[in-house]
Amino acid sequence: MMNNLEKSLPENESAKERLINLDELAKKMESDSFRKSEVLGAFVNLVESLKEKLPSYDTIISDEASGRVVSLALRSVINEARNREHNEDAKIYFLALSRHYELDEPAREFIRSRIADINKVLVVTEFIESGRSMNQFAKFLDSLEIDFDIAALSIIGERDSYPDAVRSKIFFGKEGSAIGNEFYENPQVSGVVKDFVKLPHPSVYKDIDQENISKVRRDVDRLADELKKVI
């Protein structure tokens, strides 16, 4: 019987290729965060929900530091979708967007300085709880008339519970779930931390376990290869 976390692939693929077995994929992973089928399933669901839009994103904004791993996986999938349509790879900016629910001015200034090079943005985060911080950023992008969507590995509430600026733009892997917290404030997974002196960019974590970071990066590549089958 098919596991309810296994996802069918496009109808024009062979029967063997039309299935991602999440339990088997989890066994191949090296890092703890990616050994959980529920985490992998959320990635699959997120990519499936974005599938038709993936080629349109020429810019990715990673909500640092916790959104980095999700952003790296999605970047690989987005670039695959764009390359299939003979478009260049998407730009990616790793930005610490906010603290205490307020959008930091350095993040605002950075986006303003890049606005001429942006067509359509995917803002990527690992987890949305209240949506207050993301709402600030969404309103800012709206004020600049930047076309954007928001991708979250999971959201704790239901879509309709979020502010209008977020609700109308959000795509997620799992609703009513904190599974995205697997990557929240975990520098031994992301490799970086928010640095409020060097905003808007994060800094490399000083006590980093490079062996674990290497495992995570290999898992990201391994997962992205599987996710490309979904698009």
ABEGO torsion letter per residue (X at the ends): XBBAABBBBBAABBAAAABBBAAAAAAABABAAAABAAAAAAAAAAAAAAAAAAAABABBBBBOAAAAAAAAAAAAAAAAAAAAAGBBBBBBBBBBABBGGBBBAAAAAAAAAAAAABABBBBBBABBBAGAAAAAAAAAAAAAGBBBBBBBABBABBAAABBAAAAAABBBABBGBAAAAAABGBAAAAGBBBBAAAOABBBBBAABBAAAAAAAAAAAAAAAAAAAAAX
